[in-house]
Amino acid sequence: MSNETDATMKLKIDVISDSICPFCYIGKRKLDRAIDIAKEKGLKLEFDVQFHPFLLDPTLTEDNPVNKRSRYAEKFGKERSVTLEKMMIERGKQSGINFSYGGDVRQTTKSHRLIALAYEKGGQDMQKNIIERLFNGYFEREQDIGDIDFLSTQASDVGLFPTSDDAKIWLESDEKKEEVQTAIQRAQMMGVSGVPFFILNNKYAISGAEESELFVEVFERFCGKQNTRSNRIPSDLVCT
């Protein structure tokens, strides 16, 4: 008979994220790698990862896309935006991401609605699949994150809808819009001001796209392999 230390522990990881945050893309890759490392180490953890919405720029509209570089220059200043772009390209390469900063940007509510629906219908696997596609399309292929044609194609490709036309009909409705807005407000009430933000079993919080090794360290704490040092691990690797 297995003793208590041999039992598999469930580890719920809630990730607060936005579809236009480059650090969220990197953070997802770091978390994915950390989970792989944990499995390689034989940590007895059953992971359940769920992504939740955040709006980095609520002043953007859903209907009117704007040039991505122009928006960054407006927000950060032209010189700093150029510096940030170069920095993110280098950071992305370390995680196998080829950031490309052409294309347009707009509000991300529609993408968050799909992400929420994916978890509801297909759990973490379907949600992970569509998030990866949305990140890849927006950050590496310069796709418009709010474009219904782009979104509906991703939704149907992962099996969220039978066809892209079905996905378009759903996206043109208000389904899950209120749920997404409520989740964003909840994150704000928790004090989240930058993303990505990771919450592990409602016990530990990791703010930012930290290295995979840090996630693994926290995983080991849950398995009783390390002493607890802090419940909150700060980082500046966030989008605000």
Secondary structure, 3 states (H helix, E strand, C coil): CCCHHHCCEEEEEEEEECCCCHHHHHHHHHHHHHHHHHHHHCCCEEEEEEEEECCCCCCCCCCCCEEHHHHHHHHHCHHHHHHHHHHHHHHHHHCCCCCCCCCEECCCHHHHHHHHHHHHHHHHHHHHHHHHHHHHHHHHCCCCCCCHHHHHHHHHHCCCCCCHHHHHHHHCCCCCHHHHHHHHHHHHHCCCCCECEEEECCCEEEECCCCHHHHHHHHHHHCCCCCCCCCEECCCCCEC
